[in-house]
Amino acid sequence: MLGKKLVTAQKRGETRALCLGLGMVACSMMMYFFIGITIVPFYTKSVWTTETVCKVLKANIKDKVFCPNSKGSEDEEIFPYPCLQVWVNLTASGQEVMLYQTEDTLERNPKCSYVPEKLENSKEVKARIETIASNFKKHQTFPCYYDPGGTQTNVILSRLYPAKGLLFAFLWPTLMFTGGCLIIALVKISQYISVLSAWQ
């Protein structure tokens, strides 16, 4: 009687462990799919792939411009902000080009190097842009990214999704997938050993 209870408890434990492993594998597949349709297209679409050194030539704050509405946010009011323009000397080609913060900055407003997030306090926006401009004047040499193919003549300061970020995004689903497969394998090995012991 005790042996039957132990066998039943063992089977229940194996079933739960097997469900856990399958659930982890399924969740990791969903995470892979989500990353594949969101982050990967932005990474592959970016043409600013080669890192080089940029030297600041001038960093000027122009008159206020209007931030265009984000996609899908028609109700959001357009707000003005000072336009920071940073021109750099591209070491790779020696050209004078305009610097943008990220790929998204160029799409939102190609006239400005930096597009702030909407803040109700315009003084904070102005102070932030002035701080960024002073930092460029202090640190005149820094790494940047350019398009080796030449389709984009401008450069960006940082990529939205660099290679390290992409690898980090795939790290967690990979660990979950590996853990799920390991649990399933251990359950199958345990079942095989149980059947082998019973047969002997």
ABEGO torsion letter per residue (X at the ends): XAAAAAAAAAAAAAAAAAAAAAAAAAAAAAAAAAAAAAAAAAAAABABABBBBBBBABBBBBBBBBBBBBBGBAABBBBBBBBBBBBBBBAAAGBBBBBBABAAAAAABAABABBBBBBABAAAAAAAAAAAAAAAAABABBBBBBBAAGABABBBABBABBAAAAAAAAAAAAAAAAAAAAAAAAAAAAAAAAAAAAAX
